[in-house]
């Protein structure tokens, strides 16, 4: 019983990390910090614009793969099968 609770708490920690990164990238970089980021150029585009259009998508994809890899390790650690 204790290992199930520990597994779930570690899973929730990963989810909260993903949500924090998602919020920072989409809302923080895409909306709140767009003006300061627009001073920097990436590939000829303003960085604030890039984060709002492309960077958030790349970040979300990276989060999906990161979460999948971490959950596979967590499943192996606690011997959880699909």
VOBA-75653 format. One record per residue (C-alpha): x negated, y negated, z; residue number from 1; residue in one letter. Coordinates in nm, 4 decimals, decimal comma. Each point is the difference from the previous one (the first is absolute). Layout:
BEGIN
<r X="X" Y="Y" Z="Z" num="NUM" residu="A"/>
...
% end
This chain:
BEGIN
<r X="0,0000" Y="0,0000" Z="0,0000" num="1" residu="X"/>
<r X="-0,2809" Y="-0,2404" Z="0,0844" num="2" residu="X"/>
<r X="-0,1680" Y="0,0517" Z="-0,3388" num="3" residu="X"/>
<r X="0,3242" Y="-0,0930" Z="-0,1792" num="4" residu="X"/>
<r X="0,0182" Y="-0,3262" Z="0,1906" num="5" residu="X"/>
<r X="-0,3667" Y="-0,0739" Z="-0,0692" num="6" residu="X"/>
<r X="0,0463" Y="0,0842" Z="-0,3698" num="7" residu="X"/>
<r X="0,3003" Y="-0,2304" Z="-0,0233" num="8" residu="X"/>
<r X="-0,1761" Y="-0,2850" Z="0,1816" num="9" residu="X"/>
<r X="-0,3002" Y="0,0263" Z="-0,2339" num="10" residu="X"/>
<r X="0,2360" Y="0,0054" Z="-0,2975" num="11" residu="X"/>
<r X="0,1771" Y="-0,3125" Z="0,1273" num="12" residu="X"/>
<r X="-0,3366" Y="-0,1717" Z="0,0478" num="13" residu="X"/>
<r X="-0,0842" Y="0,0675" Z="-0,3662" num="14" residu="X"/>
<r X="0,3397" Y="-0,1292" Z="-0,1082" num="15" residu="X"/>
<r X="-0,0431" Y="-0,3218" Z="0,2004" num="16" residu="X"/>
<r X="-0,3464" Y="-0,0527" Z="-0,1512" num="17" residu="X"/>
<r X="0,1464" Y="0,0432" Z="-0,3485" num="18" residu="X"/>
<r X="0,2830" Y="-0,2420" Z="0,0779" num="19" residu="X"/>
<r X="-0,2429" Y="-0,2597" Z="0,1365" num="20" residu="X"/>
<r X="-0,2170" Y="0,0204" Z="-0,3113" num="21" residu="X"/>
<r X="0,3091" Y="-0,0086" Z="-0,2226" num="22" residu="X"/>
<r X="0,1310" Y="-0,3099" Z="0,1781" num="23" residu="X"/>
<r X="-0,3373" Y="-0,1748" Z="-0,0107" num="24" residu="X"/>
<r X="-0,0523" Y="0,0647" Z="-0,3694" num="25" residu="X"/>
<r X="0,3522" Y="-0,0692" Z="-0,1235" num="26" residu="X"/>
<r X="0,1183" Y="-0,2798" Z="0,2272" num="27" residu="X"/>
<r X="-0,3292" Y="-0,1389" Z="0,1289" num="28" residu="X"/>
<r X="-0,2131" Y="-0,0033" Z="-0,3140" num="29" residu="X"/>
<r X="0,2873" Y="-0,0227" Z="-0,2484" num="30" residu="X"/>
<r X="0,1941" Y="-0,2840" Z="0,1678" num="31" residu="X"/>
<r X="-0,1536" Y="-0,1583" Z="0,3082" num="32" residu="X"/>
<r X="-0,3644" Y="-0,0181" Z="-0,1061" num="33" residu="X"/>
<r X="0,0569" Y="-0,0479" Z="-0,3721" num="34" residu="X"/>
<r X="-0,1288" Y="-0,3595" Z="-0,0127" num="35" residu="X"/>
<r X="-0,3358" Y="0,0642" Z="0,1714" num="36" residu="X"/>
<r X="-0,0445" Y="0,3198" Z="-0,2005" num="37" residu="X"/>
<r X="0,0667" Y="-0,1855" Z="-0,3252" num="38" residu="X"/>
<r X="-0,3320" Y="-0,1802" Z="0,0493" num="39" residu="X"/>
<r X="-0,1739" Y="0,3320" Z="-0,0732" num="40" residu="X"/>
<r X="0,0081" Y="0,1518" Z="-0,3476" num="41" residu="X"/>
<r X="0,0032" Y="0,3718" Z="-0,0799" num="42" residu="X"/>
<r X="-0,0364" Y="0,1001" Z="-0,3635" num="43" residu="X"/>
<r X="0,0984" Y="-0,3493" Z="-0,1126" num="44" residu="X"/>
<r X="0,3167" Y="-0,0081" Z="0,2112" num="45" residu="X"/>
<r X="0,0662" Y="-0,1756" Z="0,3271" num="46" residu="X"/>
<r X="-0,0322" Y="0,2487" Z="0,2857" num="47" residu="X"/>
<r X="0,3339" Y="-0,0963" Z="0,1586" num="48" residu="X"/>
<r X="0,1787" Y="0,0636" Z="-0,3281" num="49" residu="X"/>
<r X="-0,1936" Y="0,3252" Z="-0,0460" num="50" residu="X"/>
<r X="0,1034" Y="0,1273" Z="0,3450" num="51" residu="X"/>
<r X="0,3636" Y="-0,0882" Z="-0,0635" num="52" residu="X"/>
<r X="0,0033" Y="0,1756" Z="-0,3383" num="53" residu="X"/>
<r X="-0,2655" Y="0,2720" Z="-0,0122" num="54" residu="X"/>
<r X="-0,1791" Y="0,0252" Z="0,3321" num="55" residu="X"/>
<r X="0,3047" Y="0,0958" Z="0,1999" num="56" residu="X"/>
<r X="0,0750" Y="0,2878" Z="-0,2389" num="57" residu="X"/>
<r X="-0,3577" Y="0,1275" Z="0,0197" num="58" residu="X"/>
<r X="0,0068" Y="-0,0346" Z="0,3777" num="59" residu="X"/>
<r X="0,3259" Y="0,1938" Z="0,0256" num="60" residu="X"/>
<r X="-0,1387" Y="0,2804" Z="-0,2175" num="61" residu="X"/>
<r X="-0,3157" Y="0,0136" Z="0,2116" num="62" residu="X"/>
<r X="0,2183" Y="0,0169" Z="0,3138" num="63" residu="X"/>
<r X="0,1960" Y="0,2945" Z="-0,1401" num="64" residu="X"/>
<r X="-0,3159" Y="0,1997" Z="-0,0697" num="65" residu="X"/>
<r X="-0,1599" Y="-0,0996" Z="0,3304" num="66" residu="X"/>
<r X="0,3108" Y="0,1001" Z="0,1964" num="67" residu="X"/>
<r X="0,0237" Y="0,3298" Z="-0,1880" num="68" residu="X"/>
<r X="-0,3629" Y="0,0845" Z="0,0745" num="69" residu="X"/>
<r X="0,0323" Y="-0,0947" Z="0,3684" num="70" residu="X"/>
<r X="0,3204" Y="0,2032" Z="0,0365" num="71" residu="X"/>
<r X="-0,1653" Y="0,3042" Z="-0,1589" num="72" residu="X"/>
<r X="-0,2781" Y="-0,0259" Z="0,2597" num="73" residu="X"/>
<r X="0,2557" Y="-0,0482" Z="0,2765" num="74" residu="X"/>
<r X="0,2003" Y="0,3012" Z="-0,1191" num="75" residu="X"/>
<r X="-0,3124" Y="0,2166" Z="0,0010" num="76" residu="X"/>
<r X="-0,0990" Y="-0,1287" Z="0,3435" num="77" residu="X"/>
<r X="0,3356" Y="0,1013" Z="0,1510" num="78" residu="X"/>
<r X="0,0572" Y="0,3038" Z="-0,2252" num="79" residu="X"/>
<r X="0,3175" Y="-0,1424" Z="-0,1530" num="80" residu="X"/>
<r X="0,1276" Y="0,1581" Z="-0,3196" num="81" residu="X"/>
<r X="0,2368" Y="-0,1603" Z="-0,2510" num="82" residu="X"/>
% end
